[in-house]
């Protein structure tokens, strides 16, 4: 069997420990992603899915647990160092690109992800032509606007380019953090379709966080539902293939009902039944 | 004529300061107060080297290196220990005051009798009998020499901002999240950028002391505001479409600023009021667009109700 792309063991993190607002965002999370897996992470606000993504990306250092990417332990790596392996698309379409730099310059930066950056001219004719071809694959007509400052483009256009930037150097892991949530319906559809076609064509290992259940059912081959810092459901294989939006709603209803039992009862039930 | 020539000459010296502030304030988006210290230290080091008999070219480069080091220290304090960049700049500038006094030996260092880069360029002139003409052509040659120096400096900066490393620095200022996600070590990039910015500023101080003939411990005070005024003036008057034009605009801004200062003093403005007027100008330039925007949005909000 092939080595998993991502292995997470015992990941735990608590915000504001020892204060009244103490919040266990991650509680002993284990997760393994096979190469080429496309996992959708669902969960209500505060379920820990953002914390999980930040811990994987390295923008948050978890209190406990280890993270391996392609067999390398990256737990102690800084965020920029991990970015050599991980590509990210953020929810905020303006975060993933530099607004006062041109489209071509943004792409040139992404093309150097993981390579040393020195005094070589970033954009020459050959480079521009290569970028022209890559941007054309988006099918948005942006290849004619390589000199345009990124700040003049719409959120949807910027997010599509961010996606292209994430994939211009093949990442070991692609992380999509609600990357369509801030877009208008048409751009959302566009970016989602691009995401699907890129991930499928390149057989990328990907994690996508979303709030949209129809989206979750439509893309990916595995669904993880987080709840109170734990992985409550991990739906894969035939279970995942049969899944409909209504089934997901049922799962969330179950989680909501279990929340209504108070902590003591929940503990009692866990002790006697688990 | 002489007034115009003098204003342009000083303007070109301060164009390097303006480029430094463009780099730190606009490109890296850090208000770097090391500026005041780096300007003085650049001048002090160059002055001390000249007095020690070092060749003017190397003395000038020494001033630039001193500024680079000052910027590096600020960058390291800011990025390694997560001290706010403004405080880091204040700390370095404060510390540099003592260091400058050690370098210069006192608060004032005269360069009289020590050849400067401007004497070097003047010596290229053939001897003339007419003393007044010589004075004028001396200034003209200084101006030409500065044009060449500033031109080369601007050209190397313009090339640098188009390199892989230059793009990384600009991304760090423009979108730190994107930079980190592109595997750019933003701490290192910021430090490097502050080093470059203060290198320009130290270089500016190095030329300034040679032109005025002495170094003074107070000469850097308020230079950040002068630099900001130059950059903002350049932005208001010249195209900002590409990074290369922004570099050009910052240089032109410094020249226009000096011309305006010369004209204002000539028109009877009390020279003591210069700093007050400059500060007021920068304040207005930074706040007026905001006020206009909020007035506009208020006006827009009123429309639907009508």
Interface residues (C-beta under 8 A of the other chain):
Chain A: X57 X59 X78 X79 X80 X81 X83 X84 X87 X88 X90 X94 X95 X96 X97 X98 X99 X100 X101 X105 X106 X108 X109 X110 X112 X113 X114 X117 X118 X119 X120 X121 X122 X123 X165 X166
Chain B: X159 X160 X162 X163 X164 X165 X166 X167 X168 X170 X171 X174 X175 X177 X178 X179 X180 X181 X182 X183 X184 X185 X186
